[in-house]
Amino acid sequence: MAKRDLRSLWADTPRLLVLGFLALLLLMPYIWMISASVKPLDELFRASLHLWPERFYGVENYRQVFSQIPVFGYLWNGIVVCAGILFFQLLFAVPAAYALAKLNFPGRDLVLGLVMLGLLVPPHVPALPLYVAFSKMGLLNTYAALILPFTISVFAIFLFRQFFKALPDELVHAARLDGIGEFEIVWRVILPNAWPAATAFAIFSVVAHWNDLFWPLIVIEGQARATPALGVLYFRSDEAGDDFAALMAAAVIMTLPLVLAFLFAQRRFVEGIATTGLKG
């Protein structure tokens, strides 16, 4: 048994080395950001590149960030906005995906085609009319302005539809025989079996909106409702100036919750991506 495991390890070594190299290559910007956040400013612009600083300056850089900007306020805004967006996206996408996957009604394929066309619309296209509408309603500089444009996710409908197609129809039929209505089937039967897909989509959604700078930059003024990405921009323009070491420290703080969330949910994330069917 040990010899078989050893042969398997040797056979997998080239693949693991390639994957490890690619992972390291993708992580290099984040590794450099962490390294820059603990260096004094004069070390950042030297010709020689050393990841570990000659003089550790992390305490001063991170202290400057926490003393000059409302870090926890930005993080809280990010949590509220991402949680609100995710809640409404699931609220609308799960029933819509269930209808497209498990219900037979006239024009279902046409509706699915229209949903797929929604994937082709860039988020920048409706930005101007949305801004005008929110301005007329007096919703600028509010959580509502940050959340409402993203409450319906075409990608979520497509992802859940593909996952629901892979679920056995007998599961739905058995629930109907028990007298459960369609809406109850969605939330009590289908969704509990779709947690891997929900977790995978949650990671996509939170990462996209946590890092979004385009829309908050349009509808938010001041720091009271600033999201993490916008908070880093405020720190760069108002406080840090040309102190890129402190700016990197601010970037590390703002991205750390995403890293921790992914590490916590990575198993279900991979499972959700792997088990999302491509059944038509």
Contacts in CASP RR format, 6 or more apart in sequence:
PFRMAT RR
TARGET T0000
AUTHOR 0000-0000-0000
METHOD contacts of the structure
MODEL  1
MAKRDLRSLWADTPRLLVLGFLALLLLMPYIWMISASVKPLDELFRASLH
LWPERFYGVENYRQVFSQIPVFGYLWNGIVVCAGILFFQLLFAVPAAYAL
AKLNFPGRDLVLGLVMLGLLVPPHVPALPLYVAFSKMGLLNTYAALILPF
TISVFAIFLFRQFFKALPDELVHAARLDGIGEFEIVWRVILPNAWPAATA
FAIFSVVAHWNDLFWPLIVIEGQARATPALGVLYFRSDEAGDDFAALMAA
AVIMTLPLVLAFLFAQRRFVEGIATTGLKG
30 255 0 8 1.000
30 259 0 8 1.000
31 51 0 8 1.000
32 51 0 8 1.000
33 248 0 8 1.000
33 251 0 8 1.000
33 252 0 8 1.000
33 255 0 8 1.000
34 248 0 8 1.000
34 252 0 8 1.000
35 51 0 8 1.000
35 52 0 8 1.000
35 53 0 8 1.000
36 44 0 8 1.000
36 244 0 8 1.000
36 245 0 8 1.000
36 248 0 8 1.000
37 58 0 8 1.000
37 61 0 8 1.000
37 62 0 8 1.000
37 245 0 8 1.000
37 248 0 8 1.000
37 249 0 8 1.000
37 251 0 8 1.000
37 252 0 8 1.000
38 53 0 8 1.000
38 56 0 8 1.000
38 57 0 8 1.000
38 58 0 8 1.000
38 61 0 8 1.000
38 249 0 8 1.000
39 53 0 8 1.000
39 55 0 8 1.000
39 57 0 8 1.000
39 58 0 8 1.000
39 245 0 8 1.000
40 53 0 8 1.000
40 55 0 8 1.000
40 57 0 8 1.000
40 60 0 8 1.000
40 245 0 8 1.000
41 242 0 8 1.000
41 243 0 8 1.000
41 244 0 8 1.000
41 245 0 8 1.000
43 50 0 8 1.000
43 53 0 8 1.000
43 54 0 8 1.000
43 55 0 8 1.000
44 244 0 8 1.000
44 245 0 8 1.000
57 245 0 8 1.000
58 249 0 8 1.000
61 245 0 8 1.000
61 246 0 8 1.000
61 248 0 8 1.000
61 249 0 8 1.000
62 249 0 8 1.000
62 253 0 8 1.000
64 240 0 8 1.000
64 243 0 8 1.000
64 246 0 8 1.000
64 249 0 8 1.000
65 71 0 8 1.000
65 235 0 8 1.000
65 246 0 8 1.000
65 249 0 8 1.000
65 250 0 8 1.000
65 253 0 8 1.000
68 235 0 8 1.000
68 239 0 8 1.000
68 240 0 8 1.000
69 223 0 8 1.000
69 231 0 8 1.000
69 234 0 8 1.000
69 235 0 8 1.000
69 239 0 8 1.000
69 250 0 8 1.000
70 223 0 8 1.000
71 250 0 8 1.000
71 253 0 8 1.000
74 223 0 8 1.000
74 226 0 8 1.000
74 227 0 8 1.000
74 228 0 8 1.000
74 230 0 8 1.000
74 231 0 8 1.000
74 254 0 8 1.000
75 228 0 8 1.000
75 253 0 8 1.000
75 254 0 8 1.000
75 257 0 8 1.000
77 143 0 8 1.000
77 225 0 8 1.000
77 226 0 8 1.000
77 227 0 8 1.000
77 228 0 8 1.000
78 209 0 8 1.000
78 210 0 8 1.000
78 227 0 8 1.000
78 228 0 8 1.000
79 257 0 8 1.000
80 143 0 8 1.000
81 143 0 8 1.000
81 146 0 8 1.000
81 147 0 8 1.000
81 209 0 8 1.000
81 227 0 8 1.000
82 205 0 8 1.000
82 206 0 8 1.000
82 209 0 8 1.000
82 210 0 8 1.000
84 147 0 8 1.000
85 147 0 8 1.000
85 150 0 8 1.000
85 151 0 8 1.000
85 205 0 8 1.000
85 209 0 8 1.000
86 202 0 8 1.000
86 205 0 8 1.000
86 206 0 8 1.000
88 147 0 8 1.000
88 150 0 8 1.000
88 151 0 8 1.000
88 152 0 8 1.000
89 150 0 8 1.000
89 151 0 8 1.000
89 152 0 8 1.000
89 153 0 8 1.000
89 156 0 8 1.000
89 201 0 8 1.000
89 205 0 8 1.000
90 156 0 8 1.000
90 198 0 8 1.000
90 201 0 8 1.000
91 151 0 8 1.000
92 151 0 8 1.000
92 152 0 8 1.000
92 153 0 8 1.000
93 152 0 8 1.000
93 153 0 8 1.000
93 156 0 8 1.000
93 157 0 8 1.000
93 160 0 8 1.000
93 201 0 8 1.000
94 160 0 8 1.000
94 186 0 8 1.000
94 187 0 8 1.000
94 190 0 8 1.000
94 191 0 8 1.000
94 194 0 8 1.000
95 183 0 8 1.000
95 186 0 8 1.000
96 115 0 8 1.000
96 157 0 8 1.000
96 161 0 8 1.000
97 156 0 8 1.000
97 157 0 8 1.000
97 158 0 8 1.000
97 159 0 8 1.000
97 160 0 8 1.000
97 161 0 8 1.000
97 163 0 8 1.000
97 164 0 8 1.000
98 160 0 8 1.000
98 164 0 8 1.000
98 182 0 8 1.000
98 185 0 8 1.000
98 186 0 8 1.000
98 190 0 8 1.000
99 105 0 8 1.000
99 108 0 8 1.000
100 108 0 8 1.000
100 111 0 8 1.000
100 112 0 8 1.000
100 115 0 8 1.000
100 157 0 8 1.000
100 161 0 8 1.000
101 160 0 8 1.000
101 161 0 8 1.000
101 162 0 8 1.000
101 164 0 8 1.000
101 165 0 8 1.000
101 167 0 8 1.000
102 164 0 8 1.000
102 167 0 8 1.000
102 169 0 8 1.000
102 172 0 8 1.000
102 190 0 8 1.000
103 182 0 8 1.000
112 161 0 8 1.000
115 154 0 8 1.000
115 157 0 8 1.000
115 158 0 8 1.000
116 154 0 8 1.000
116 158 0 8 1.000
118 154 0 8 1.000
119 154 0 8 1.000
119 155 0 8 1.000
119 158 0 8 1.000
123 149 0 8 1.000
123 214 0 8 1.000
123 215 0 8 1.000
124 214 0 8 1.000
126 149 0 8 1.000
127 214 0 8 1.000
127 215 0 8 1.000
127 218 0 8 1.000
130 149 0 8 1.000
131 140 0 8 1.000
131 218 0 8 1.000
131 219 0 8 1.000
134 140 0 8 1.000
134 144 0 8 1.000
134 145 0 8 1.000
134 148 0 8 1.000
134 219 0 8 1.000
139 145 0 8 1.000
139 148 0 8 1.000
140 219 0 8 1.000
140 220 0 8 1.000
140 221 0 8 1.000
141 219 0 8 1.000
141 220 0 8 1.000
141 221 0 8 1.000
141 222 0 8 1.000
141 224 0 8 1.000
141 225 0 8 1.000
142 225 0 8 1.000
143 225 0 8 1.000
145 219 0 8 1.000
145 220 0 8 1.000
146 215 0 8 1.000
146 216 0 8 1.000
146 219 0 8 1.000
146 220 0 8 1.000
146 225 0 8 1.000
146 227 0 8 1.000
149 215 0 8 1.000
150 209 0 8 1.000
153 201 0 8 1.000
153 205 0 8 1.000
155 201 0 8 1.000
155 204 0 8 1.000
156 201 0 8 1.000
156 205 0 8 1.000
159 197 0 8 1.000
159 200 0 8 1.000
159 201 0 8 1.000
159 276 0 8 1.000
160 194 0 8 1.000
160 197 0 8 1.000
160 198 0 8 1.000
160 201 0 8 1.000
162 276 0 8 1.000
162 277 0 8 1.000
162 278 0 8 1.000
162 279 0 8 1.000
162 280 0 8 1.000
163 194 0 8 1.000
163 196 0 8 1.000
163 197 0 8 1.000
163 272 0 8 1.000
163 275 0 8 1.000
163 276 0 8 1.000
163 277 0 8 1.000
164 190 0 8 1.000
164 194 0 8 1.000
165 277 0 8 1.000
165 279 0 8 1.000
165 280 0 8 1.000
166 275 0 8 1.000
166 276 0 8 1.000
166 277 0 8 1.000
166 279 0 8 1.000
167 190 0 8 1.000
167 193 0 8 1.000
167 194 0 8 1.000
171 189 0 8 1.000
171 190 0 8 1.000
171 193 0 8 1.000
172 185 0 8 1.000
172 189 0 8 1.000
172 190 0 8 1.000
175 181 0 8 1.000
175 184 0 8 1.000
175 185 0 8 1.000
175 188 0 8 1.000
175 189 0 8 1.000
176 185 0 8 1.000
180 188 0 8 1.000
180 189 0 8 1.000
191 198 0 8 1.000
195 268 0 8 1.000
196 268 0 8 1.000
196 271 0 8 1.000
196 272 0 8 1.000
196 275 0 8 1.000
196 276 0 8 1.000
197 272 0 8 1.000
197 275 0 8 1.000
197 276 0 8 1.000
199 265 0 8 1.000
199 268 0 8 1.000
199 269 0 8 1.000
199 271 0 8 1.000
199 272 0 8 1.000
200 268 0 8 1.000
200 269 0 8 1.000
200 271 0 8 1.000
200 272 0 8 1.000
200 273 0 8 1.000
200 276 0 8 1.000
202 265 0 8 1.000
203 261 0 8 1.000
203 262 0 8 1.000
203 265 0 8 1.000
203 269 0 8 1.000
206 258 0 8 1.000
206 261 0 8 1.000
207 258 0 8 1.000
207 262 0 8 1.000
210 227 0 8 1.000
210 228 0 8 1.000
210 229 0 8 1.000
210 257 0 8 1.000
210 258 0 8 1.000
211 228 0 8 1.000
211 229 0 8 1.000
211 258 0 8 1.000
212 227 0 8 1.000
212 229 0 8 1.000
213 229 0 8 1.000
213 230 0 8 1.000
213 233 0 8 1.000
216 226 0 8 1.000
216 227 0 8 1.000
216 229 0 8 1.000
216 230 0 8 1.000
217 230 0 8 1.000
217 233 0 8 1.000
220 226 0 8 1.000
220 227 0 8 1.000
220 230 0 8 1.000
222 234 0 8 1.000
223 231 0 8 1.000
223 234 0 8 1.000
226 234 0 8 1.000
228 254 0 8 1.000
228 255 0 8 1.000
229 254 0 8 1.000
231 250 0 8 1.000
231 254 0 8 1.000
232 247 0 8 1.000
232 250 0 8 1.000
232 251 0 8 1.000
232 254 0 8 1.000
235 246 0 8 1.000
235 247 0 8 1.000
235 250 0 8 1.000
236 247 0 8 1.000
236 250 0 8 1.000
240 246 0 8 1.000
240 247 0 8 1.000
240 250 0 8 1.000
241 247 0 8 1.000
262 269 0 8 1.000
END
